[in-house]
Amino acid sequence: MAVTVTYAARLQNNLNVNSHAARNTKFAFGTLAPSSYTGGGVALTFTGFRNVSGVIIPNTSGYMFEYRPGSNVMTVRWQQATGTATQQIFGEIPSDTQLSSWTALPFFAWGN
């Protein structure tokens, strides 16, 4: 699966914070445009970063997004039907799910 990462225009070169506390941490925000989903997650590549420490992608239409820094993978979860109304189990969406209707998922990323 391919995910198109688009940085916000006013931060085309990302935002570098060169304070002692931030230790040269870079921040970026923009949008993601996935096409289809592969089981186990899809790779996210952020240009201008050596390492991405974390990515926040807000929940959208009942779907939750998780970024795994160690493997640079984004997983997508949704609420699965359960036996009782009080249970909420969020399982991974099926492989080969088309996500092309999401053309502008907002994200905030940080790393170095």
Sequence and secondary structure as in RCSB ss.txt:
>XXXX:A:sequence
MAVTVTYAARLQNNLNVNSHAARNTKFAFGTLAPSSYTGGGVALTFTGFRNVSGVIIPNTSGYMFEYRPGSNVMT
VRWQQATGTATQQIFGEIPSDTQLSSWTALPFFAWGN
>XXXX:A:secstr
  EEEEE GGGTT EEE STTTTSEEEEEEEEEE B  TT EE   TT S EEEEE   BTTEEEEEETTTTEEE
EEEEE  SSTT  EEEE  TT B TT   EEEEEEE 
